[in-house]
């Protein structure tokens, strides 16, 4: 009986043995993690029990099955495609995704970011492959090799994942289906029935309390260690007048042309997100929040590596879990990188606020609004002002893409070709826009002061911090702030 059940489930699984899926930890590591119920591995792999047909997180508190009855998967989508259903106790479908640095493939990483943004909700996999300059077959093969699942399976899982969260709201099922990215209610019912083996209505037994009219309230898990104080202070020091507000562990972001905001509040070890409905897709807004708060970082690996570095160790121990806040709006952050060249954070923010007041009508200016402006008139060097206008023109014409899904090397080359943009600006854009965990502005003045050296020697010293130099940079900035305050 067990062999028959297993063969039926495996028929929809992967074309490669689990041992050949690159993002999946070794069988021995998976075994140790599940036996110890190690929560650090939640999202890094999933385990399914052949005899019950259920898949779980490694930390699931249920009775441990025998090893011969366990199958390991690199993604929840792969487990679902193998016809296992998610555990109702540990809710594996809500686990954080595998950290990007464990994927080992830039094309898969970029594709996953687009999928998280809802790309496959209204476009085929062939369009996703074309966006990455690959054939559909090449993209499928890379996904199967890395995650044991196809892009289309991952896309279906992302819709199911969001729908499961939205079912805890007071929204009618028709709106849940629409906001989750389904073309129709029938498609919504069919996919949830296939994944959970029950109807959407049955999943609504536990609803959240009613929220403000016109908003959704969701919880995003946080992978520890995570220093909330650092992230919220970082955002507060750079908050834009009328666009952002940060008070304590609460961040608000005003959406353009709408009297509403995305509100993120710390609750326990998670983030609570309140989103206004009817504007940008929920997928897109959630991905912005994930990017800003750096929720997909592999905090355990980062901490384990940096705590071994003599220069960084005292600061890593003092503030475990510093993260690299990402960009809410890529163009906005790129412009602010130019504004921030060779000036303090306060001065760079003041210049950005001046741009909002002069050009943006209460919002940060769009590329179109900055194309033909003499930006130097707000009180900055003419060369940098012209760099902003040139950048805006290229983005507006579609000649330059600023996002975390474009090819980073090509982006860096294009940015360096813009007169007035130097290496520090490019590194900063890679840090916050491209979300490169190894970005390191070697000529940053705080870095040079903390290390007491030259840019070339700073780069050489930072080699030991790879592939987490962006997080090492946060600790250098943290150390400088502590020393200024006498802490």
C-alpha positions, 0 to 999 in steps of 0.5 A, spaced: 500 500 500 505 504 501 509 503 495 502 504 491 501 511 494 508 513 494 508 512 486 502 516 485 504 522 489 511 521 486 508 521 479 507 529 479 513 530 483 520 532 480 524 529 474 530 529 478 532 525 484 532 529 491 539 528 492 541 532 485 536 538 487 542 543 488 538 548 493 536 542 498 540 540 504 543 533 504 539 528 506 543 527 513 542 535 514 535 534 513 534 528 517 538 532 523 534 538 522 527 534 522 529 530 528 531 536 532 525 540 530 530 546 528 526 552 526 532 555 523 530 550 517 523 552 516 522 554 509 529 551 507 526 544 506 519 541 507 518 534 509 513 529 507 510 523 510 508 517 505 504 514 510 499 520 511 500 524 505 502 530 509 508 535 508 510 539 514 516 544 516 522 541 519 519 544 526 512 541 526 511 538 533 507 532 530 509 525 532 516 524 528 515 519 522 520 513 521 526 516 516 524 511 511 517 514 510 520 521 509 521 524 503 524 531 502 523 537 498 526 544 496 519 547 496 512 547 498 510 547 491 514 541 489 511 537 495 504 539 493 506 537 485 507 530 488 500 530 491 502 531 498 497 536 502 500 541 507 499 540 515 494 543 518 498 544 525 504 547 522 502 551 516 508 549 511 505 554 506 506 560 510 513 559 511 518 564 509 521 562 502 528 559 502 533 564 502 536 567 495 543 566 497 542 558 497 539 558 490 546 558 487 542 561 480 541 568 479 536 567 473 532 563 478 533 568 483 530 574 478 525 569 476 522 568 483 522 575 484 518 576 478 513 571 480 513 574 487 511 580 484 505 576 481 508 576 474 505 569 472 498 571 474 497 574 467 503 572 463 505 565 461 512 562 463 514 563 456 514 571 457 518 570 464 523 566 460 524 571 455 524 577 460 531 573 463 533 572 455 532 564 456 528 559 453 522 556 456 525 549 456 532 552 459 528 556 465 524 550 467 530 546 467 534 551 471 528 551 476 527 543 476 535 543 478 535 548 483 528 547 487 525 541 484 519 544 481 517 548 475 516 556 475 508 555 473 508 550 479 511 556 484 507 561 481 500 557 483 503 556 490 504 563 491 497 565 489 495 559 494 499 562 499 496 569 498 489 566 498 490 562 504 492 569 508 487 573 505 482 567 507 483 570 514 480 576 513 473 579 512 473 579 504 468 575 500 471 569 497 470 573 490 475 578 492 479 574 495 480 570 489 481 577 485 486 579 490 490 573 490 491 573 482 486 568 480 482 569 473 476 566 476 472 564 482 472 557 479 480 557 478 481 559 485 476 554 488 480 548 483 487 550 486 485 551 493 481 544 493 487 541 489 492 544 494 489 543 501 484 538 499 478 542 502 474 548 499 476 555 501 469 556 505 472 550 510 478 554 510 475 560 513 473 557 520 478 561 523 478 569 521 481 575 524 478 580 527 474 585 522 479 591 520 478 598 517 474 598 511 478 598 505 484 595 508 487 588 508 491 586 514 496 580 514 502 577 518 509 576 515 514 572 518 521 574 520 527 569 520 531 570 526 535 573 528 532 580 526 534 587 529 527 591 529 530 597 532 536 598 527 531 597 521 526 602 523 531 607 525 534 606 519 528 608 515 526 613 520 533 617 519 531 617 511 523 618 511 521 623 506 516 628 508 509 627 507 511 620 504 513 616 509 512 616 517 516 612 522 514 612 529 517 607 534 516 600 530 511 603 526 512 604 518 507 608 514 508 609 506 503 613 503 501 611 496 501 615 490 495 619 488 491 616 494 489 618 501 492 611 504 498 608 506 501 601 507 502 600 515 507 595 517 507 594 525 512 590 529 508 584 533 512 579 537 517 576 532 513 578 526 511 584 522 503 586 521 502 589 514 496 593 513 494 594 506 489 599 502 485 595 497 484 597 490 490 600 488 497 596 486 496 588 486 497 585 493 503 581 490 506 587 488 505 591 495 507 585 499 514 584 495 515 591 496 514 590 504 519 584 504 524 588 500 524 594 504 525 590 511 529 584 508 525 579 510 528 574 505 535 574 508 538 568 511 540 571 518 542 565 521 548 564 516 549 571 516 550 571 523 554 565 523 559 568 518 560 575 521 561 573 528 567 569 526 570 576 523 575 579 529 573 586 527 566 585 527 565 580 532 563 585 538 558 589 534 555 582 531 554 580 538 551 586 541 546 587 535 545 580 532 540 581 526 542 587 522 538 587 516 539 591 509 533 595 508 531 595 501 528 600 496 520 601 496 521 605 489 527 603 485 528 610 481 527 614 488 532 610 491 537 611 485 536 618 485 537 619 493 543 615 492 546 621 487 543 626 492 547 622 498 554 622 494 559 626 499 554 629 504 550 626 510 544 622 511 540 628 513 543 633 508 541 627 502 534 627 505 533 634 506 535 635 498 530 629 497 524 633 501 526 639 496 525 635 490 518 633 493 516 640 494 519 643 488 517 637 483 513 632 486 506 635 488 507 631 494 510 625 492 517 623 490 518 625 483 517 620 477 522 620 471 518 624 467 517 629 472 525 630 472 527 629 465 528 636 463 529 639 470 535 643 472 536 639 479 542 643 481 537 649 483 535 645 489 542 646 492 546 641 489 552 641 485 550 642 477 554 635 475 550 631 480 543 635 478 545 633 471 546 626 473 539 625 476 536 628 469 540 624 465 538 618 469 530 620 469 531 621 461 533 613 460 528 610 465 523 614 462 524 612 455 525 605 457 533 605 456 534 603 463 531 598 468 532 600 475 529 594 479 532 587 483 530 583 477 535 586 472 542 583 470 546 587 476 552 587 472 549 590 466 545 595 470 552 597 474 555 598 467 549 602 464 550 607 471 557 608 470 556 610 463 552 616 466 556 622 467 556 624 475 555 617 477 561 614 481 562 607 484 559 609 491 553 611 488 553 604 484 555 600 490 549 603 494 544 602 488 546 595 488 546 594 496 538 597 496 535 596 489 539 590 486 539 587 493 546 584 492 548 581 499 555 582 497 555 589 495 560 593 498 562 601 497 569 601 499 570 608 498 564 610 503 567 615 508 564 611 514 567 605 512 574 608 511 574 612 518 572 605 521 577 601 518 582 607 518 585 605 511 584 606 503 579 604 499 583 599 496 585 596 502 578 596 505 576 592 499 582 587 501 580 587 508 572 586 506 574 579 502 574 575 508 566 578 509 564 575 503 559 573 501 555 578 506 559 584 505 553 588 505 551 586 512 558 587 514 557 594 512 551 595 516 555 593 522 561 598 520 555 603 520 552 601 526 559 601 530 560 608 527 553 610 530 555 607 537 561 611 537 558 617 536 553 616 541 558 614 546 555 607 547 
